[in-house]
Amino acid sequence: MISFSKQDEVIVEQALRLASINSTDYHEIEQYQRVLKKFAQQTDSLIAEEDGFRFDYDD
């Protein structure tokens, strides 16, 4: 598996955003958006791990 630095991830994310803005092919745009969602989910997950708060919603 390839290991990317945070800077590499930012560059890839920016490239995908630009490609999706400039593309006219709906299939390509969907693929770019799918990968961008994965980046967003990864970022949300990292933020949740670092915030220091945990909630127990079972109560």
ABEGO torsion letter per residue (X at the ends): XBBBBAAAAAAAAAAAAAAAAABABAAAAAAAAAAAAAAAAAAAAAAAAAAGBBBBAAX
